[in-house]
Amino acid sequence: MNDLNYLKDNIMSRRWKTKYEQCSQAVRDKLDKLDEMYINEYQLQVIKRKRIYPDIGDIFKICPRENIECYGIVVNNHVNNKNGDDFIVIFVFKSDVDIEQSVKKGIRKEDLLIDPEIVGKEYWTRGYFFNVGHIESKVNNYGFYSIGKRKFFDEYGNDIQEEPSILGTYGVATISGVAYSINQELIIAGII
């Protein structure tokens, strides 16, 4: 029988465990409650449906809760990998980060609300992401960790030899998964 401990003990799970343990008991209780919620209780709010395919550099708005807005940027598009075609790589920023300045200076992990994600265009067609601007953007200091293969990859599935400074989990994020991650980080930040 194969040892499957790596599914529960890997770079990404250890990072989350450390972050969780550094939270106060009140924050941990809120995070535990989020774990028990149904998706409709924390799903992103629909802003406006658009039948567009986002371009690299598009800035988009997200409303995780009423009166709470987050912003992100399209880092790459038309990504084809073993999971399918035409995926989009996004970064979602903390509320106090000026996206234009962050891009100009070089985006840092500390600027991001959640880890990089690979998503489909349905975030826009269903109205969860809504484009509000565009900036010239070239980002290349990110990558993804495959828990199953225990390796680093770019969004196309090509090996990366060293851990990138900005790291997400390899795979296509579900709509509920992005909403969940955003809500986790908003709880930790004391916003909700």
URLINNOR-V913225 format. One record per pair of residues at least 12 apart in sequence whose ideal C-beta (glycine too) atoms are under 6 Angstrom apart, sorted by sequence separation. I is the first residue (numbers start at 1). GAP is how many residues later the second one is. D is the distance in whole Angstrom. If there is no record, write none. Layout:
I_GAP_D ; I_GAP_D
This chain:
59_12_6 ; 60_12_5 ; 76_13_4 ; 59_14_5 ; 74_14_6 ; 75_14_4 ; 97_14_5 ; 47_16_6 ; 58_16_4 ; 74_16_6 ; 75_16_6 ; 143_17_5 ; 153_17_5 ; 44_18_6 ; 45_18_4 ; 56_18_6 ; 72_18_5 ; 73_18_5 ; 93_18_6 ; 72_19_6 ; 94_19_5 ; 44_20_6 ; 54_20_5 ; 72_20_4 ; 93_20_6 ; 56_21_6 ; 91_21_6 ; 92_21_5 ; 143_21_4 ; 70_22_6 ; 71_22_6 ; 92_22_5 ; 142_22_5 ; 145_22_6 ; 141_23_6 ; 141_24_5 ; 142_24_4 ; 144_24_5 ; 145_24_6 ; 146_24_4 ; 91_25_6 ; 141_25_6 ; 73_26_6 ; 116_26_5 ; 144_26_4 ; 90_27_5 ; 89_29_6 ; 90_29_6 ; 87_31_5 ; 88_31_5 ; 107_32_6 ; 54_34_6 ; 103_34_5 ; 100_35_6 ; 118_37_6 ; 59_40_6 ; 116_50_6 ; 117_51_6 ; 116_52_4 ; 115_53_4 ; 118_54_5 ; 119_54_5 ; 117_56_4 ; 109_57_5 ; 117_61_6 ; 75_64_5 ; 89_66_5 ; 62_67_6 ; 114_67_4 ; 53_68_6 ; 114_68_6 ; 60_69_4 ; 61_69_5 ; 60_70_6 ; 60_71_5 ; 61_71_5 ; 114_71_6 ; 52_72_6 ; 113_72_5 ; 58_73_5 ; 59_73_6 ; 50_74_5 ; 51_74_6 ; 59_74_4 ; 81_75_5 ; 82_75_6 ; 58_76_5 ; 79_76_5 ; 81_76_4 ; 57_77_5 ; 49_78_4 ; 57_78_5 ; 48_79_5 ; 57_79_6 ; 47_80_5 ; 57_80_4 ; 46_81_4 ; 48_82_5 ; 47_83_4 ; 44_84_4 ; 83_89_5 ; 64_118_5 ; 12_133_6 ; 11_134_5 ; 44_135_5 ; 43_136_5 ; 10_137_5 ; 39_137_5 ; 42_137_6 ; 42_141_5 ; 6_144_6 ; 34_149_6 ; 31_156_6 ; 12_157_5 ; 30_157_5
